[in-house]
Amino acid sequence: MKLKDRLPNMSVDDSLALLQTNGMLIKRPFLLAERFGLAGFKEANWEKRLLPVRSA
């Protein structure tokens, strides 16, 4: 699809339309929160963001 070349010049609407027609373009799992986002699964990243801080 040569997306590397096309994406910089695509509108947001065109980008979203492409994602709607081809779900394989989305890295899963993903999480969007108010102050951060996570894409793909690297356990350490998810733990850092989602688990409460433990006191010693």
C-alpha distance matrix in Angstrom:
0.0 3.8 5.4 8.5 9.1 8.5 10.4 13.7 14.1 13.2 16.3 17.3 17.5 13.9 12.7 15.2 14.3 10.7 12.5 15.0 12.9 11.2 13.9 12.3 10.7 14.4 16.4 19.6 22.4 22.5 25.5 26.2 29.8 31.8 31.9 29.0 25.8 24.8 21.4 21.3 24.7 26.9 30.3 32.2 30.0 30.6 34.3 34.8 33.5 34.8 38.1 41.2 42.8 45.6 48.9 50.9
3.8 0.0 3.8 5.5 5.7 6.4 8.7 11.4 12.3 12.3 15.8 17.2 18.1 14.7 13.3 16.3 16.1 12.7 14.4 17.4 15.9 14.1 16.4 14.7 12.3 15.6 17.2 20.7 23.4 23.2 26.1 26.5 29.9 31.7 31.3 28.5 25.5 24.7 21.5 21.6 25.0 26.8 30.4 31.8 29.6 30.6 34.2 34.3 33.2 34.9 38.2 41.2 42.5 45.3 48.4 50.4
5.4 3.8 0.0 3.8 5.2 4.8 5.5 8.7 10.1 9.6 12.9 13.8 15.0 12.0 10.0 13.1 13.5 10.2 11.6 14.9 14.1 12.4 14.3 13.0 10.0 12.9 14.6 18.2 20.8 20.2 22.8 22.9 26.3 28.0 27.7 25.0 22.0 21.5 18.6 19.2 22.7 24.6 28.1 29.4 26.9 27.8 31.5 31.5 30.1 31.9 35.2 38.1 39.5 42.4 45.5 47.6
8.5 5.5 3.8 0.0 3.8 5.7 5.9 7.6 10.0 10.8 14.1 15.1 17.1 14.4 12.2 15.5 16.5 13.5 14.4 18.0 17.6 15.7 17.0 15.4 12.2 14.5 15.5 19.2 21.6 20.8 23.3 23.3 26.4 27.9 27.1 24.4 21.7 21.2 18.5 19.1 22.6 23.9 27.5 28.4 25.9 27.3 30.9 30.5 29.4 31.5 34.7 37.5 38.5 41.5 44.4 46.4
9.1 5.7 5.2 3.8 0.0 3.8 6.0 6.8 8.1 9.7 13.4 15.3 17.1 14.2 12.8 16.5 17.1 14.4 16.1 19.4 18.8 17.5 19.4 18.2 15.0 17.6 18.9 22.7 25.1 24.0 26.3 26.0 29.1 30.3 29.6 27.1 24.6 24.5 21.9 22.8 26.3 27.6 31.2 32.0 29.5 30.8 34.4 33.9 32.6 34.8 38.1 40.8 41.8 44.9 47.7 49.7
8.5 6.4 4.8 5.7 3.8 0.0 3.8 5.8 5.8 6.3 10.1 12.2 13.5 10.5 9.6 13.4 13.6 11.3 13.6 16.6 16.1 15.4 17.6 17.1 13.9 16.4 18.4 22.0 24.3 23.1 25.3 24.7 27.9 29.0 28.7 26.4 23.9 24.1 21.6 22.8 26.5 28.2 31.7 32.7 29.9 30.8 34.5 34.1 32.5 34.4 37.9 40.5 41.8 45.0 47.9 50.2
10.4 8.7 5.5 5.9 6.0 3.8 0.0 3.8 5.4 5.1 8.3 9.4 11.6 9.3 7.4 11.0 12.3 10.3 11.7 15.0 15.4 14.6 16.1 15.9 12.3 14.1 16.0 19.5 21.6 20.0 21.9 21.1 24.2 25.2 24.9 22.7 20.3 20.7 18.5 20.1 23.8 25.5 28.9 29.8 26.8 27.7 31.3 30.8 29.0 31.0 34.5 37.0 38.3 41.6 44.4 46.8
13.7 11.4 8.7 7.6 6.8 5.8 3.8 0.0 3.8 5.8 8.5 10.2 13.0 11.4 10.0 13.5 15.2 13.7 15.1 18.3 18.9 18.3 19.6 19.4 15.7 17.1 18.7 22.1 24.0 22.0 23.5 22.3 24.9 25.4 24.8 22.9 21.1 21.9 20.2 22.1 25.7 27.0 30.4 30.8 27.6 28.9 32.4 31.4 29.6 32.0 35.4 37.7 38.7 42.0 44.7 47.1
14.1 12.3 10.1 10.0 8.1 5.8 5.4 3.8 0.0 3.8 6.6 9.6 11.7 9.8 9.8 13.4 14.3 13.5 15.5 18.3 18.7 18.8 20.6 20.9 17.4 19.0 21.1 24.5 26.4 24.4 25.8 24.4 27.1 27.4 27.1 25.6 23.7 24.8 23.1 25.1 28.8 30.3 33.6 34.2 31.0 31.9 35.5 34.6 32.6 34.8 38.3 40.5 41.7 45.1 47.8 50.3
13.2 12.3 9.6 10.8 9.7 6.3 5.1 5.8 3.8 0.0 3.8 6.5 8.1 6.0 6.2 9.8 10.6 10.1 12.3 14.7 15.3 15.8 17.7 18.4 15.1 16.6 19.2 22.3 24.2 22.3 23.6 22.3 25.1 25.6 25.9 24.3 22.2 23.3 21.5 23.6 27.3 29.2 32.4 33.3 30.0 30.6 34.2 33.6 31.4 33.2 36.8 39.1 40.6 44.0 46.9 49.5
16.3 15.8 12.9 14.1 13.4 10.1 8.3 8.5 6.6 3.8 0.0 3.8 5.3 5.2 6.2 8.6 9.8 10.7 12.5 14.3 15.6 16.7 18.3 19.7 16.5 17.4 20.1 22.9 24.4 22.1 23.0 21.1 23.7 23.9 24.5 23.4 21.6 23.2 21.9 24.3 28.0 30.0 32.9 33.8 30.3 30.6 34.2 33.5 30.9 32.6 36.3 38.3 40.0 43.5 46.3 49.1
17.3 17.2 13.8 15.1 15.3 12.2 9.4 10.2 9.6 6.5 3.8 0.0 3.8 5.5 5.0 6.1 8.5 9.9 10.6 12.3 14.4 15.4 16.3 18.1 15.0 15.1 17.9 20.2 21.5 19.0 19.6 17.6 20.2 20.4 21.3 20.3 18.5 20.2 19.1 21.8 25.4 27.5 30.2 31.1 27.6 27.6 31.1 30.5 27.8 29.2 33.0 35.0 36.8 40.3 43.2 46.1
17.5 18.1 15.0 17.1 17.1 13.5 11.6 13.0 11.7 8.1 5.3 3.8 0.0 3.8 5.4 5.2 6.1 8.6 9.9 10.5 12.5 14.4 15.7 18.0 15.5 15.8 19.1 21.1 22.5 20.3 20.9 19.2 21.9 22.3 23.7 22.7 20.7 22.3 21.0 23.5 27.1 29.6 32.1 33.4 30.0 29.5 33.1 32.9 30.0 31.1 34.8 36.9 39.0 42.5 45.5 48.5
13.9 14.7 12.0 14.4 14.2 10.5 9.3 11.4 9.8 6.0 5.2 5.5 3.8 0.0 3.8 5.5 5.0 6.2 8.7 9.8 10.8 12.4 14.4 16.3 13.7 15.0 18.3 20.8 22.5 20.8 22.1 20.9 23.9 24.7 25.8 24.3 22.0 23.0 21.2 23.2 26.9 29.4 32.2 33.6 30.4 30.2 33.9 33.8 31.2 32.4 36.1 38.5 40.5 43.9 46.9 49.8
12.7 13.3 10.0 12.2 12.8 9.6 7.4 10.0 9.8 6.2 6.2 5.0 5.4 3.8 0.0 3.8 5.4 5.2 6.4 8.7 10.2 10.7 12.1 13.6 10.6 11.6 14.7 17.3 19.1 17.3 18.8 17.8 21.0 22.1 22.9 21.2 18.6 19.4 17.5 19.5 23.2 25.6 28.5 29.9 26.7 26.6 30.3 30.2 27.8 29.0 32.7 35.2 37.1 40.4 43.5 46.3
15.2 16.3 13.1 15.5 16.5 13.4 11.0 13.5 13.4 9.8 8.6 6.1 5.2 5.5 3.8 0.0 3.8 5.4 5.0 6.2 8.8 10.0 10.7 13.1 10.8 10.9 14.3 16.2 17.7 15.8 17.0 16.0 19.2 20.4 21.8 20.2 17.6 18.5 16.8 19.0 22.5 25.2 27.8 29.3 26.2 25.5 29.2 29.4 26.7 27.5 31.2 33.6 35.9 39.2 42.3 45.2
14.3 16.1 13.5 16.5 17.1 13.6 12.3 15.2 14.3 10.6 9.8 8.5 6.1 5.0 5.4 3.8 0.0 3.8 5.4 5.0 6.4 8.8 10.6 13.2 11.6 12.5 16.2 18.0 19.8 18.5 20.0 19.3 22.6 23.9 25.5 23.9 21.1 21.7 19.7 21.4 24.9 27.8 30.4 32.2 29.2 28.5 32.2 32.6 30.0 30.6 34.3 36.8 39.2 42.4 45.7 48.5
10.7 12.7 10.2 13.5 14.4 11.3 10.3 13.7 13.5 10.1 10.7 9.9 8.6 6.2 5.2 5.4 3.8 0.0 3.8 5.4 5.3 6.2 8.6 10.4 8.5 10.4 14.1 16.3 18.5 17.6 19.7 19.6 23.1 24.8 25.9 23.8 20.8 20.8 18.3 19.5 23.1 25.9 28.8 30.7 27.9 27.4 31.2 31.7 29.4 30.2 33.8 36.6 38.8 41.9 45.2 47.9
12.5 14.4 11.6 14.4 16.1 13.6 11.7 15.1 15.5 12.3 12.5 10.6 9.9 8.7 6.4 5.0 5.4 3.8 0.0 3.8 5.5 5.2 5.8 8.2 6.4 7.2 10.9 12.8 14.8 13.9 16.1 16.3 19.9 21.9 23.1 20.9 17.6 17.5 15.0 16.2 19.7 22.7 25.4 27.4 24.7 23.9 27.7 28.4 26.0 26.6 30.2 33.0 35.4 38.4 41.8 44.4
15.0 17.4 14.9 18.0 19.4 16.6 15.0 18.3 18.3 14.7 14.3 12.3 10.5 9.8 8.7 6.2 5.0 5.4 3.8 0.0 3.8 5.7 6.4 9.8 9.3 9.7 13.4 14.5 16.2 15.5 17.3 17.5 21.0 23.0 24.7 22.8 19.7 19.7 17.4 18.6 21.7 25.1 27.3 29.6 26.9 25.7 29.4 30.3 27.8 27.9 31.5 34.3 36.9 39.9 43.3 46.1
12.9 15.9 14.1 17.6 18.8 16.1 15.4 18.9 18.7 15.3 15.6 14.4 12.5 10.8 10.2 8.8 6.4 5.3 5.5 3.8 0.0 3.8 6.4 9.1 9.3 11.0 14.6 15.9 18.0 17.9 20.2 20.8 24.3 26.5 28.1 25.9 22.6 22.2 19.5 20.1 23.2 26.6 29.0 31.5 29.0 28.0 31.7 32.8 30.5 30.7 34.1 37.1 39.7 42.5 46.0 48.6
11.2 14.1 12.4 15.7 17.5 15.4 14.6 18.3 18.8 15.8 16.7 15.4 14.4 12.4 10.7 10.0 8.8 6.2 5.2 5.7 3.8 0.0 3.8 5.4 6.0 8.2 11.6 13.1 15.5 15.9 18.7 19.8 23.5 26.0 27.2 24.6 21.0 20.1 17.0 17.1 20.3 23.5 26.1 28.7 26.5 25.6 29.3 30.5 28.6 28.9 32.2 35.3 37.8 40.5 44.0 46.4
13.9 16.4 14.3 17.0 19.4 17.6 16.1 19.6 20.6 17.7 18.3 16.3 15.7 14.4 12.1 10.7 10.6 8.6 5.8 6.4 6.4 3.8 0.0 3.8 5.3 5.8 8.9 9.7 11.9 12.6 15.5 16.9 20.7 23.5 24.7 22.0 18.4 17.1 14.1 14.1 17.0 20.5 22.8 25.5 23.4 22.3 25.9 27.3 25.4 25.4 28.7 31.9 34.4 37.0 40.6 43.0
12.3 14.7 13.0 15.4 18.2 17.1 15.9 19.4 20.9 18.4 19.7 18.1 18.0 16.3 13.6 13.1 13.2 10.4 8.2 9.8 9.1 5.4 3.8 0.0 3.8 5.4 7.4 8.9 11.6 12.9 16.3 18.1 21.9 24.9 25.6 22.5 18.8 16.9 13.5 12.6 15.5 18.8 21.4 24.1 22.3 21.6 25.2 26.7 25.2 25.5 28.6 32.0 34.2 36.7 40.3 42.4
10.7 12.3 10.0 12.2 15.0 13.9 12.3 15.7 17.4 15.1 16.5 15.0 15.5 13.7 10.6 10.8 11.6 8.5 6.4 9.3 9.3 6.0 5.3 3.8 0.0 3.8 6.5 9.2 11.9 12.2 15.4 16.7 20.4 23.1 23.5 20.5 16.8 15.4 12.0 12.0 15.5 18.4 21.3 23.6 21.3 21.1 24.8 25.7 24.1 24.9 28.2 31.4 33.4 36.2 39.6 41.8
14.4 15.6 12.9 14.5 17.6 16.4 14.1 17.1 19.0 16.6 17.4 15.1 15.8 15.0 11.6 10.9 12.5 10.4 7.2 9.7 11.0 8.2 5.8 5.4 3.8 0.0 3.8 6.1 8.5 8.4 11.6 13.1 16.8 19.7 20.2 17.2 13.5 12.0 8.8 9.2 12.7 15.8 18.5 20.7 18.3 17.7 21.5 22.4 20.6 21.3 24.6 27.8 29.9 32.7 36.1 38.5
16.4 17.2 14.6 15.5 18.9 18.4 16.0 18.7 21.1 19.2 20.1 17.9 19.1 18.3 14.7 14.3 16.2 14.1 10.9 13.4 14.6 11.6 8.9 7.4 6.5 3.8 0.0 3.8 6.3 6.8 10.5 12.6 16.2 19.3 19.3 15.9 12.1 9.8 6.1 5.6 9.1 12.1 14.9 17.2 15.0 14.7 18.4 19.5 18.1 18.9 22.0 25.3 27.3 29.9 33.3 35.5
19.6 20.7 18.2 19.2 22.7 22.0 19.5 22.1 24.5 22.3 22.9 20.2 21.1 20.8 17.3 16.2 18.0 16.3 12.8 14.5 15.9 13.1 9.7 8.9 9.2 6.1 3.8 0.0 2.9 5.2 8.9 11.9 15.2 18.7 19.0 15.7 12.1 9.3 6.3 5.1 7.5 11.1 13.2 15.9 14.1 12.9 16.5 18.1 16.7 16.8 19.7 23.2 25.5 27.9 31.5 33.7
22.4 23.4 20.8 21.6 25.1 24.3 21.6 24.0 26.4 24.2 24.4 21.5 22.5 22.5 19.1 17.7 19.8 18.5 14.8 16.2 18.0 15.5 11.9 11.6 11.9 8.5 6.3 2.9 0.0 3.8 7.0 10.4 13.4 17.0 17.5 14.3 10.8 8.0 6.0 5.2 6.5 10.1 11.5 14.3 12.5 10.7 14.1 16.0 14.5 14.1 17.1 20.5 23.0 25.4 29.0 31.3
22.5 23.2 20.2 20.8 24.0 23.1 20.0 22.0 24.4 22.3 22.1 19.0 20.3 20.8 17.3 15.8 18.5 17.6 13.9 15.5 17.9 15.9 12.6 12.9 12.2 8.4 6.8 5.2 3.8 0.0 3.8 6.8 10.0 13.6 14.0 10.9 7.4 5.4 4.3 6.1 8.1 11.0 12.5 14.5 11.9 10.3 13.9 15.0 12.8 13.0 16.4 19.5 21.9 24.7 28.2 30.7
25.5 26.1 22.8 23.3 26.3 25.3 21.9 23.5 25.8 23.6 23.0 19.6 20.9 22.1 18.8 17.0 20.0 19.7 16.1 17.3 20.2 18.7 15.5 16.3 15.4 11.6 10.5 8.9 7.0 3.8 0.0 3.8 6.4 10.1 11.0 8.4 5.5 5.1 6.5 9.1 10.3 12.5 13.3 14.7 11.7 9.6 12.9 13.6 10.7 10.6 14.3 17.0 19.5 22.6 26.0 28.8
26.2 26.5 22.9 23.3 26.0 24.7 21.1 22.3 24.4 22.3 21.1 17.6 19.2 20.9 17.8 16.0 19.3 19.6 16.3 17.5 20.8 19.8 16.9 18.1 16.7 13.1 12.6 11.9 10.4 6.8 3.8 0.0 3.8 6.9 8.2 6.4 4.4 6.6 8.6 11.9 13.5 15.3 16.2 17.0 13.6 12.0 15.0 14.9 11.5 12.0 15.8 17.8 20.1 23.5 26.6 29.7
29.8 29.9 26.3 26.4 29.1 27.9 24.2 24.9 27.1 25.1 23.7 20.2 21.9 23.9 21.0 19.2 22.6 23.1 19.9 21.0 24.3 23.5 20.7 21.9 20.4 16.8 16.2 15.2 13.4 10.0 6.4 3.8 0.0 3.8 5.6 5.3 5.8 8.5 11.5 14.7 15.6 16.8 17.0 17.2 13.9 12.1 14.4 13.8 10.1 10.5 14.1 15.4 17.7 21.2 24.1 27.4
31.8 31.7 28.0 27.9 30.3 29.0 25.2 25.4 27.4 25.6 23.9 20.4 22.3 24.7 22.1 20.4 23.9 24.8 21.9 23.0 26.5 26.0 23.5 24.9 23.1 19.7 19.3 18.7 17.0 13.6 10.1 6.9 3.8 0.0 3.8 6.0 8.1 11.5 14.6 18.0 19.0 19.8 20.1 19.8 16.4 15.1 17.0 15.7 12.0 12.8 16.0 16.6 18.5 22.1 24.6 28.1
31.9 31.3 27.7 27.1 29.6 28.7 24.9 24.8 27.1 25.9 24.5 21.3 23.7 25.8 22.9 21.8 25.5 25.9 23.1 24.7 28.1 27.2 24.7 25.6 23.5 20.2 19.3 19.0 17.5 14.0 11.0 8.2 5.6 3.8 0.0 3.8 7.2 10.6 14.0 17.3 18.2 18.4 18.8 17.9 14.4 13.9 15.6 13.6 10.2 12.1 15.2 15.6 16.8 20.6 22.9 26.2
29.0 28.5 25.0 24.4 27.1 26.4 22.7 22.9 25.6 24.3 23.4 20.3 22.7 24.3 21.2 20.2 23.9 23.8 20.9 22.8 25.9 24.6 22.0 22.5 20.5 17.2 15.9 15.7 14.3 10.9 8.4 6.4 5.3 6.0 3.8 0.0 3.8 6.9 10.3 13.6 14.6 14.8 15.7 14.9 11.2 11.0 13.3 11.6 8.4 10.7 14.1 15.4 16.7 20.3 23.0 26.0
25.8 25.5 22.0 21.7 24.6 23.9 20.3 21.1 23.7 22.2 21.6 18.5 20.7 22.0 18.6 17.6 21.1 20.8 17.6 19.7 22.6 21.0 18.4 18.8 16.8 13.5 12.1 12.1 10.8 7.4 5.5 4.4 5.8 8.1 7.2 3.8 0.0 3.8 6.8 10.3 11.8 12.7 14.1 14.1 10.4 10.0 13.1 12.2 9.4 11.2 14.8 16.9 18.6 22.0 25.0 27.8
24.8 24.7 21.5 21.2 24.5 24.1 20.7 21.9 24.8 23.3 23.2 20.2 22.3 23.0 19.4 18.5 21.7 20.8 17.5 19.7 22.2 20.1 17.1 16.9 15.4 12.0 9.8 9.3 8.0 5.4 5.1 6.6 8.5 11.5 10.6 6.9 3.8 0.0 3.8 6.8 8.0 9.1 10.7 11.3 7.9 7.4 11.0 10.9 8.8 10.4 13.8 16.6 18.3 21.3 24.6 27.1
21.4 21.5 18.6 18.5 21.9 21.6 18.5 20.2 23.1 21.5 21.9 19.1 21.0 21.2 17.5 16.8 19.7 18.3 15.0 17.4 19.5 17.0 14.1 13.5 12.0 8.8 6.1 6.3 6.0 4.3 6.5 8.6 11.5 14.6 14.0 10.3 6.8 3.8 0.0 3.8 6.6 8.6 11.1 12.6 9.7 9.5 13.3 13.7 12.2 13.5 16.7 19.8 21.5 24.3 27.7 30.0
21.3 21.6 19.2 19.1 22.8 22.8 20.1 22.1 25.1 23.6 24.3 21.8 23.5 23.2 19.5 19.0 21.4 19.5 16.2 18.6 20.1 17.1 14.1 12.6 12.0 9.2 5.6 5.1 5.2 6.1 9.1 11.9 14.7 18.0 17.3 13.6 10.3 6.8 3.8 0.0 3.8 6.5 9.4 11.6 9.7 9.6 13.1 14.3 13.6 14.5 17.2 20.7 22.4 24.8 28.2 30.1
24.7 25.0 22.7 22.6 26.3 26.5 23.8 25.7 28.8 27.3 28.0 25.4 27.1 26.9 23.2 22.5 24.9 23.1 19.7 21.7 23.2 20.3 17.0 15.5 15.5 12.7 9.1 7.5 6.5 8.1 10.3 13.5 15.6 19.0 18.2 14.6 11.8 8.0 6.6 3.8 0.0 3.8 5.9 8.7 7.9 7.4 10.4 12.3 12.3 12.7 14.9 18.5 20.1 22.1 25.6 27.3
26.9 26.8 24.6 23.9 27.6 28.2 25.5 27.0 30.3 29.2 30.0 27.5 29.6 29.4 25.6 25.2 27.8 25.9 22.7 25.1 26.6 23.5 20.5 18.8 18.4 15.8 12.1 11.1 10.1 11.0 12.5 15.3 16.8 19.8 18.4 14.8 12.7 9.1 8.6 6.5 3.8 0.0 3.8 5.6 5.5 6.6 8.8 10.2 11.3 12.4 13.9 17.3 18.3 20.1 23.4 24.8
30.3 30.4 28.1 27.5 31.2 31.7 28.9 30.4 33.6 32.4 32.9 30.2 32.1 32.2 28.5 27.8 30.4 28.8 25.4 27.3 29.0 26.1 22.8 21.4 21.3 18.5 14.9 13.2 11.5 12.5 13.3 16.2 17.0 20.1 18.8 15.7 14.1 10.7 11.1 9.4 5.9 3.8 0.0 3.8 5.5 5.2 6.1 8.5 10.1 10.4 11.1 14.7 15.8 17.2 20.6 21.9
32.2 31.8 29.4 28.4 32.0 32.7 29.8 30.8 34.2 33.3 33.8 31.1 33.4 33.6 29.9 29.3 32.2 30.7 27.4 29.6 31.5 28.7 25.5 24.1 23.6 20.7 17.2 15.9 14.3 14.5 14.7 17.0 17.2 19.8 17.9 14.9 14.1 11.3 12.6 11.6 8.7 5.6 3.8 0.0 3.8 5.5 5.1 6.1 8.7 10.0 10.2 13.2 13.5 15.0 18.1 19.3
30.0 29.6 26.9 25.9 29.5 29.9 26.8 27.6 31.0 30.0 30.3 27.6 30.0 30.4 26.7 26.2 29.2 27.9 24.7 26.9 29.0 26.5 23.4 22.3 21.3 18.3 15.0 14.1 12.5 11.9 11.7 13.6 13.9 16.4 14.4 11.2 10.4 7.9 9.7 9.7 7.9 5.5 5.5 3.8 0.0 3.8 5.5 5.2 6.4 8.6 10.1 13.0 13.6 16.0 19.1 20.9
30.6 30.6 27.8 27.3 30.8 30.8 27.7 28.9 31.9 30.6 30.6 27.6 29.5 30.2 26.6 25.5 28.5 27.4 23.9 25.7 28.0 25.6 22.3 21.6 21.1 17.7 14.7 12.9 10.7 10.3 9.6 12.0 12.1 15.1 13.9 11.0 10.0 7.4 9.5 9.6 7.4 6.6 5.2 5.5 3.8 0.0 3.8 5.5 5.3 5.8 7.9 11.3 12.9 15.2 18.7 20.8
34.3 34.2 31.5 30.9 34.4 34.5 31.3 32.4 35.5 34.2 34.2 31.1 33.1 33.9 30.3 29.2 32.2 31.2 27.7 29.4 31.7 29.3 25.9 25.2 24.8 21.5 18.4 16.5 14.1 13.9 12.9 15.0 14.4 17.0 15.6 13.3 13.1 11.0 13.3 13.1 10.4 8.8 6.1 5.1 5.5 3.8 0.0 3.8 5.5 5.3 5.2 8.6 9.9 11.7 15.2 17.2
34.8 34.3 31.5 30.5 33.9 34.1 30.8 31.4 34.6 33.6 33.5 30.5 32.9 33.8 30.2 29.4 32.6 31.7 28.4 30.3 32.8 30.5 27.3 26.7 25.7 22.4 19.5 18.1 16.0 15.0 13.6 14.9 13.8 15.7 13.6 11.6 12.2 10.9 13.7 14.3 12.3 10.2 8.5 6.1 5.2 5.5 3.8 0.0 3.8 5.9 6.2 8.3 8.5 11.1 14.2 16.3
33.5 33.2 30.1 29.4 32.6 32.5 29.0 29.6 32.6 31.4 30.9 27.8 30.0 31.2 27.8 26.7 30.0 29.4 26.0 27.8 30.5 28.6 25.4 25.2 24.1 20.6 18.1 16.7 14.5 12.8 10.7 11.5 10.1 12.0 10.2 8.4 9.4 8.8 12.2 13.6 12.3 11.3 10.1 8.7 6.4 5.3 5.5 3.8 0.0 3.8 6.2 8.2 9.5 12.7 15.8 18.6
34.8 34.9 31.9 31.5 34.8 34.4 31.0 32.0 34.8 33.2 32.6 29.2 31.1 32.4 29.0 27.5 30.6 30.2 26.6 27.9 30.7 28.9 25.4 25.5 24.9 21.3 18.9 16.8 14.1 13.0 10.6 12.0 10.5 12.8 12.1 10.7 11.2 10.4 13.5 14.5 12.7 12.4 10.4 10.0 8.6 5.8 5.3 5.9 3.8 0.0 3.8 6.5 9.2 12.0 15.4 18.3
38.1 38.2 35.2 34.7 38.1 37.9 34.5 35.4 38.3 36.8 36.3 33.0 34.8 36.1 32.7 31.2 34.3 33.8 30.2 31.5 34.1 32.2 28.7 28.6 28.2 24.6 22.0 19.7 17.1 16.4 14.3 15.8 14.1 16.0 15.2 14.1 14.8 13.8 16.7 17.2 14.9 13.9 11.1 10.2 10.1 7.9 5.2 6.2 6.2 3.8 0.0 3.8 6.5 8.6 12.2 14.9
41.2 41.2 38.1 37.5 40.8 40.5 37.0 37.7 40.5 39.1 38.3 35.0 36.9 38.5 35.2 33.6 36.8 36.6 33.0 34.3 37.1 35.3 31.9 32.0 31.4 27.8 25.3 23.2 20.5 19.5 17.0 17.8 15.4 16.6 15.6 15.4 16.9 16.6 19.8 20.7 18.5 17.3 14.7 13.2 13.0 11.3 8.6 8.3 8.2 6.5 3.8 0.0 3.8 6.2 9.5 12.7
42.8 42.5 39.5 38.5 41.8 41.8 38.3 38.7 41.7 40.6 40.0 36.8 39.0 40.5 37.1 35.9 39.2 38.8 35.4 36.9 39.7 37.8 34.4 34.2 33.4 29.9 27.3 25.5 23.0 21.9 19.5 20.1 17.7 18.5 16.8 16.7 18.6 18.3 21.5 22.4 20.1 18.3 15.8 13.5 13.6 12.9 9.9 8.5 9.5 9.2 6.5 3.8 0.0 3.8 6.5 9.7
45.6 45.3 42.4 41.5 44.9 45.0 41.6 42.0 45.1 44.0 43.5 40.3 42.5 43.9 40.4 39.2 42.4 41.9 38.4 39.9 42.5 40.5 37.0 36.7 36.2 32.7 29.9 27.9 25.4 24.7 22.6 23.5 21.2 22.1 20.6 20.3 22.0 21.3 24.3 24.8 22.1 20.1 17.2 15.0 16.0 15.2 11.7 11.1 12.7 12.0 8.6 6.2 3.8 0.0 3.8 6.5
48.9 48.4 45.5 44.4 47.7 47.9 44.4 44.7 47.8 46.9 46.3 43.2 45.5 46.9 43.5 42.3 45.7 45.2 41.8 43.3 46.0 44.0 40.6 40.3 39.6 36.1 33.3 31.5 29.0 28.2 26.0 26.6 24.1 24.6 22.9 23.0 25.0 24.6 27.7 28.2 25.6 23.4 20.6 18.1 19.1 18.7 15.2 14.2 15.8 15.4 12.2 9.5 6.5 3.8 0.0 3.8
50.9 50.4 47.6 46.4 49.7 50.2 46.8 47.1 50.3 49.5 49.1 46.1 48.5 49.8 46.3 45.2 48.5 47.9 44.4 46.1 48.6 46.4 43.0 42.4 41.8 38.5 35.5 33.7 31.3 30.7 28.8 29.7 27.4 28.1 26.2 26.0 27.8 27.1 30.0 30.1 27.3 24.8 21.9 19.3 20.9 20.8 17.2 16.3 18.6 18.3 14.9 12.7 9.7 6.5 3.8 0.0
